[in-house]
């Protein structure tokens, strides 16, 4: 299974995928890694691993439609079976998702459908729930509304801060992403 991974930041989920592939635990080809802005550590990680990279800088386009078209073209050039949003903090267009037959995988740091959006960890803590977690799902035209593939719970501890909880969720999220990709590759 060929994947293209999209990142906006450090690429810690991406690194988990790279490590699993190198260890022979995950049978996927990372065809490329793309970012929505220059200078992301995720792109540096990819380049260090010998994976092709590209940047489609959101700020370089007149509007979101132009950027989405450029992103679609850049990703399509690598002919992925699945596109993985790995901490990619831009909402893509329905046309982007359709271009890849809906095979756009996303990770989210909450147990969807609860606490969608950019602040899932903070929102879960503010609501006062005792358990949150992470979700891997197929992205659709909504925000964190696509079909759920896998979830894993993480307890909220009494002394948690948003940062400590988010770090614990990230550990689970990395493992869940790798196992989900392994299941998809085996199917």
Residue frames relative to the residue before (quaternion, step in Angstrom):
aa qw qx qy qz dx dy dz
X 1.0000 0.0000 0.0000 0.0000 0.00 0.00 0.00
X 0.2602 -0.7591 0.5828 0.1281 3.55 -0.84 1.06
X 0.0406 -0.7994 0.5993 0.0133 3.56 -0.90 0.92
X 0.1756 -0.6891 0.6841 0.1622 3.48 -1.37 0.43
X 0.1990 -0.7840 0.5819 0.0838 3.56 -0.85 1.02
X 0.1798 -0.7738 0.6012 0.0866 3.58 -0.94 0.94
X 0.0439 -0.8059 0.5894 -0.0333 3.56 -0.89 1.04
X 0.2109 -0.7550 0.6022 0.1512 3.54 -1.32 0.39
X 0.8022 0.2652 -0.1087 0.5237 3.57 1.18 -0.41
X 0.8719 -0.1241 0.0957 0.4639 3.51 -1.00 -0.95
X 0.3594 -0.7673 0.4737 0.2399 3.59 1.12 -0.46
X 0.2298 0.7986 -0.5300 0.1688 3.61 1.02 0.68
X 0.6248 0.4980 -0.3406 0.4956 3.62 1.05 -0.64
X 0.6142 0.5473 -0.3297 0.4632 3.56 1.03 -0.82
X 0.6542 0.5174 -0.3220 0.4480 3.59 0.89 -0.89
X 0.6183 0.5351 -0.3438 0.4617 3.59 1.04 -0.71
X 0.6484 0.4986 -0.3125 0.4830 3.59 1.02 -0.78
X 0.6359 0.5216 -0.3244 0.4672 3.60 0.93 -0.89
X 0.6722 0.5040 -0.2956 0.4547 3.58 0.87 -0.96
X 0.6652 0.5027 -0.3045 0.4604 3.59 0.95 -0.87
X 0.6300 0.5149 -0.3319 0.4773 3.59 1.04 -0.74
X 0.6766 0.4980 -0.2927 0.4566 3.59 0.87 -0.96
X 0.6916 0.4715 -0.2716 0.4749 3.59 1.06 -0.73
X 0.4887 -0.6779 0.4222 0.3512 3.59 1.27 -0.11
X 0.4914 0.6747 -0.4113 0.3662 3.57 1.28 0.33
X 0.7657 0.2431 -0.1185 0.5835 3.57 1.27 -0.34
X 0.2129 -0.8057 0.5470 0.0793 3.55 -0.60 1.20
X 0.4073 0.6502 -0.5423 0.3424 3.54 0.31 1.32
X 0.3239 -0.6892 0.6047 0.2333 3.51 -1.30 0.40
X 0.2445 -0.7329 0.6148 0.1583 3.57 -0.74 1.04
X 0.2436 -0.8194 0.5059 0.1150 3.56 -0.08 1.34
X 0.7781 -0.1574 0.1329 0.5934 3.58 1.06 -0.75
X 0.2222 -0.7167 0.6400 0.1653 3.49 -1.41 0.28
X 0.0834 -0.8086 0.5823 0.0119 3.55 -0.85 1.02
X 0.1716 -0.7757 0.6011 0.0873 3.53 -1.23 0.57
X 0.4658 -0.6844 0.4995 0.2549 3.53 -1.29 0.47
X 0.7683 0.1617 -0.1265 0.6062 3.58 1.30 0.09
X 0.5323 -0.6330 0.4467 0.3411 3.59 -1.09 0.57
X 0.7870 0.3961 -0.2495 0.4018 3.54 -1.30 0.35
X 0.4267 0.6973 -0.4888 0.3045 3.62 1.12 0.32
X 0.5236 -0.6373 0.4662 0.3199 3.54 -1.07 0.73
X 0.5609 0.6029 -0.3810 0.4204 3.58 1.15 -0.52
X 0.6497 0.4850 -0.3104 0.4963 3.60 1.02 -0.77
X 0.6258 0.5266 -0.3380 0.4657 3.60 1.01 -0.75
X 0.6262 0.5328 -0.3335 0.4613 3.61 0.96 -0.85
X 0.6714 0.5121 -0.2913 0.4495 3.56 0.92 -0.95
X 0.6576 0.5058 -0.3091 0.4649 3.55 0.88 -0.94
X 0.6442 0.5247 -0.3160 0.4581 3.59 1.00 -0.82
X 0.6988 0.4426 -0.2564 0.5000 3.58 1.15 -0.62
X 0.5336 -0.6572 0.3892 0.3631 3.59 1.28 0.06
X 0.4713 0.6602 -0.4419 0.3832 3.57 1.23 0.44
X 0.4979 -0.6479 0.4750 0.3265 3.62 -0.88 0.86
X 0.1224 -0.7954 0.5920 0.0430 3.56 -1.07 0.78
X 0.0186 -0.7670 0.6400 0.0421 3.51 -1.33 0.35
X 0.1966 -0.7492 0.6203 0.1233 3.53 -1.26 0.50
X 0.0603 -0.7356 0.6739 0.0323 3.54 -0.98 0.95
X 0.2036 -0.8402 0.4968 0.0763 3.52 0.19 1.40
X 0.4554 -0.7169 0.4670 0.2462 3.54 -0.55 1.24
X 0.6894 0.5068 -0.2811 0.4346 3.58 0.96 -0.88
X 0.6191 0.5740 -0.3389 0.4153 3.59 1.22 -0.32
X 0.6862 0.4701 -0.2706 0.4846 3.59 1.27 -0.13
X 0.5895 -0.6192 0.4042 0.3251 3.53 -1.12 0.77
X 0.8065 -0.0399 0.0496 0.5878 3.56 1.05 -0.70
X 0.7145 -0.4624 0.3243 0.4129 3.53 -1.34 0.23
X 0.6284 0.5479 -0.3452 0.4311 3.61 0.99 -0.76
X 0.6495 0.5004 -0.3157 0.4777 3.60 0.95 -0.83
X 0.6563 0.5079 -0.3124 0.4623 3.57 0.93 -0.89
X 0.6489 0.5160 -0.3200 0.4586 3.62 0.90 -0.88
X 0.6460 0.5105 -0.3222 0.4672 3.60 0.97 -0.82
X 0.6664 0.4928 -0.3000 0.4722 3.59 0.95 -0.85
X 0.6405 0.5123 -0.3229 0.4723 3.59 1.00 -0.80
X 0.6342 0.5320 -0.3279 0.4553 3.58 0.94 -0.87
X 0.6711 0.4968 -0.2946 0.4648 3.58 0.89 -0.92
X 0.6644 0.5120 -0.3073 0.4495 3.59 0.92 -0.90
X 0.6780 0.4717 -0.2908 0.4829 3.60 0.92 -0.88
X 0.6562 0.5374 -0.3148 0.4261 3.59 0.88 -0.94
X 0.5706 0.6111 -0.3782 0.3973 3.60 1.09 -0.61
X 0.7134 0.4364 -0.2459 0.4900 3.61 1.17 -0.53
X 0.3307 -0.8047 0.4471 0.2077 3.58 1.35 0.11
X 0.1314 0.8301 -0.5328 0.0994 3.61 0.69 1.03
X 0.4460 -0.6300 0.5606 0.2999 3.51 -1.31 0.46
X 0.7769 0.0637 0.0013 0.6264 3.55 1.17 -0.76
X 0.2155 -0.7234 0.6394 0.1461 3.55 -1.14 0.76
X 0.1809 -0.8018 0.5662 0.0620 3.57 -0.82 1.05
X 0.2233 -0.7358 0.6281 0.1193 3.55 -0.80 1.08
X 0.0154 0.8187 -0.5681 0.0827 3.55 -0.33 1.29
X 0.7882 -0.1739 0.0781 0.5851 3.54 0.29 1.26
X 0.3682 0.7078 -0.5035 0.3317 3.57 1.17 0.61
X 0.1985 -0.8574 0.4714 0.0566 3.55 -0.35 1.27
X 0.5644 0.5460 -0.4145 0.4599 3.57 1.12 0.67
X 0.3802 -0.6800 0.5751 0.2496 3.52 -1.12 0.71
X 0.2535 -0.7719 0.5668 0.1365 3.56 -0.78 1.04
X 0.5860 -0.6042 0.4220 0.3369 3.54 -1.26 0.47
X 0.6292 -0.5080 0.4159 0.4161 3.58 -1.25 0.32
X 0.6103 0.5581 -0.3489 0.4408 3.59 1.10 -0.66
X 0.6088 0.5335 -0.3488 0.4723 3.59 1.07 -0.71
X 0.6762 0.4911 -0.2964 0.4623 3.58 0.81 -0.99
X 0.6600 0.5120 -0.3047 0.4576 3.59 0.95 -0.87
X 0.6097 0.5759 -0.3507 0.4168 3.60 1.05 -0.73
X 0.7527 0.3177 -0.1789 0.5483 3.58 1.20 -0.53
X 0.5416 -0.6766 0.3623 0.3428 3.54 1.20 0.74
X 0.6770 -0.5164 0.2900 0.4370 3.57 1.06 0.75
X 0.5232 0.6382 -0.4102 0.3881 3.60 1.26 0.12
X 0.3437 0.7056 -0.5204 0.3363 3.54 0.64 1.23
X 0.1589 -0.8288 0.5360 0.0226 3.53 -0.19 1.38
X 0.0606 -0.8025 0.5936 0.0064 3.57 -0.94 0.89
X 0.2353 -0.7190 0.6289 0.1791 3.54 -1.24 0.55
X 0.0484 -0.7979 0.6008 0.0052 3.56 -1.10 0.70
X 0.3887 -0.7643 0.4713 0.2067 3.62 -0.83 0.96
X 0.6516 0.3955 -0.3728 0.5292 3.55 0.69 1.17
X 0.5167 -0.6114 0.4924 0.3419 3.54 -1.30 0.25
X 0.2290 -0.7943 0.5509 0.1147 3.55 -0.01 1.31
X 0.5248 -0.0830 -0.8420 -0.0938 1.58 -2.23 1.08
X 0.4711 0.6639 -0.4600 0.3546 3.61 1.21 0.10
X 0.8827 0.1038 -0.0840 0.4505 3.53 -1.20 0.72
X 0.1299 0.7925 -0.5799 0.1370 3.59 0.63 1.10
X 0.6501 0.5481 -0.3781 0.3659 3.55 -1.30 0.09
X 0.7690 -0.4419 0.2633 0.3796 3.50 -1.41 0.08
X 0.7724 0.3468 -0.1775 0.5017 3.62 1.15 -0.42
X 0.0757 0.8574 -0.5045 0.0670 3.57 0.96 0.86
X 0.6652 0.4973 -0.3115 0.4618 3.59 0.93 -0.86
X 0.6753 0.4912 -0.2895 0.4678 3.57 0.84 -0.99
X 0.6649 0.5131 -0.3071 0.4475 3.57 0.92 -0.89
X 0.6350 0.5223 -0.3316 0.4626 3.61 1.00 -0.78
X 0.6684 0.4899 -0.3064 0.4684 3.58 0.93 -0.87
X 0.6604 0.5167 -0.3101 0.4479 3.58 0.93 -0.88
X 0.6582 0.5119 -0.3075 0.4585 3.58 1.06 -0.70
X 0.4562 -0.7226 0.4166 0.3102 3.55 1.21 -0.49
X 0.3570 0.7293 -0.5151 0.2745 3.60 1.17 0.37
X 0.4202 -0.7127 0.5105 0.2342 3.57 -1.19 0.53
X 0.7538 0.2214 -0.1375 0.6032 3.56 1.31 -0.29
X 0.0147 0.7419 -0.6703 0.0070 3.52 -1.08 0.84
X 0.0719 -0.8242 0.5582 0.0630 3.61 -0.94 -0.67
X 0.4603 -0.6496 0.5036 0.3353 3.53 -1.09 -0.71
X 0.2271 -0.7610 0.6019 0.0840 3.49 -1.30 0.59
X 0.1260 -0.7090 0.6835 0.1199 3.52 -1.22 0.66
X 0.0982 0.8126 -0.5618 0.1203 3.57 -0.71 1.08
X 0.5155 -0.5687 0.5233 0.3703 3.51 -1.34 0.25
X 0.3487 -0.7373 0.5382 0.2125 3.57 -0.74 1.02
X 0.1047 -0.7596 0.6383 0.0680 3.52 -1.19 0.67
X 0.7772 -0.3606 0.2330 0.4601 3.59 -1.23 -0.28
X 0.6326 0.5229 -0.3399 0.4591 3.61 1.20 -0.30
X 0.5353 -0.5790 0.4865 0.3762 3.55 -1.32 -0.13
X 0.8409 -0.1290 0.0245 0.5250 3.57 -0.44 1.29
X 0.4902 0.6827 -0.4084 0.3562 3.56 1.05 0.80
X 0.4956 0.6944 -0.4193 0.3105 3.61 1.20 -0.09
X 0.7182 -0.4515 0.3149 0.4257 3.56 -1.30 0.23
X 0.3973 -0.7269 0.5194 0.2096 3.55 -0.88 1.04
X 0.2434 -0.7648 0.5841 0.1211 3.56 -0.98 0.95
X 0.8036 -0.0945 0.1152 0.5762 3.58 0.84 -0.98
X 0.0373 -0.7770 0.6281 0.0152 3.54 -1.22 0.62
X 0.0244 -0.7686 0.6376 0.0460 3.52 -1.27 0.47
X 0.4061 -0.7393 0.4971 0.2035 3.54 -0.93 0.99
X 0.0847 -0.7408 0.6644 0.0505 3.51 -1.32 0.61
X 0.4008 -0.7204 0.5147 0.2352 3.58 -0.77 1.04
X 0.3215 -0.6914 0.6070 0.2241 3.54 -1.18 0.63
X 0.2747 -0.7871 0.5381 0.1241 3.54 -0.60 1.20
X 0.6486 -0.5523 0.3585 0.3819 3.58 -1.14 0.60
X 0.7597 0.3662 -0.2047 0.4969 3.59 1.00 -0.75
X 0.3669 0.7450 -0.4866 0.2713 3.61 1.22 0.27
X 0.1810 -0.6842 0.6889 0.1565 3.47 -1.33 0.57
X 0.6868 -0.4370 0.3408 0.4702 3.57 -1.22 0.12
X 0.6755 0.5077 -0.2977 0.4442 3.60 0.94 -0.87
X 0.6850 0.4750 -0.3120 0.4558 3.62 0.82 -0.88
X 0.6412 0.5109 -0.3223 0.4732 3.57 1.02 -0.78
X 0.6598 0.5147 -0.3175 0.4460 3.57 0.88 -0.92
X 0.6346 0.5243 -0.3359 0.4578 3.61 0.98 -0.75
X 0.6615 0.4892 -0.3107 0.4760 3.61 0.97 -0.78
X 0.6270 0.5186 -0.3329 0.4766 3.58 1.06 -0.72
X 0.6338 0.5503 -0.3379 0.4258 3.61 0.93 -0.84
X 0.6127 0.5454 -0.3507 0.4517 3.60 1.02 -0.75
X 0.6822 0.4676 -0.2723 0.4917 3.57 0.93 -0.94
X 0.6313 0.5585 -0.3243 0.4293 3.58 0.99 -0.87
X 0.6368 0.5255 -0.3292 0.4582 3.60 0.97 -0.84
X 0.6734 0.4949 -0.2903 0.4661 3.56 0.86 -0.98
X 0.6735 0.5046 -0.2934 0.4535 3.59 0.93 -0.92
X 0.6314 0.5235 -0.3342 0.4643 3.59 1.00 -0.76
X 0.6675 0.4952 -0.3057 0.4645 3.59 0.86 -0.93
X 0.6862 0.4739 -0.3037 0.4607 3.61 0.84 -0.88
X 0.6293 0.5238 -0.3361 0.4655 3.60 1.05 -0.69
X 0.6507 0.5001 -0.3167 0.4757 3.58 0.94 -0.85
X 0.6277 0.5331 -0.3354 0.4574 3.60 1.02 -0.77
X 0.6560 0.5030 -0.3090 0.4703 3.59 0.97 -0.83
X 0.6589 0.4998 -0.3098 0.4691 3.58 0.97 -0.83
X 0.6597 0.5152 -0.3069 0.4530 3.58 0.97 -0.84
X 0.6850 0.4881 -0.2761 0.4650 3.58 1.09 -0.72
X 0.5890 0.6171 -0.3577 0.3799 3.59 1.20 -0.47
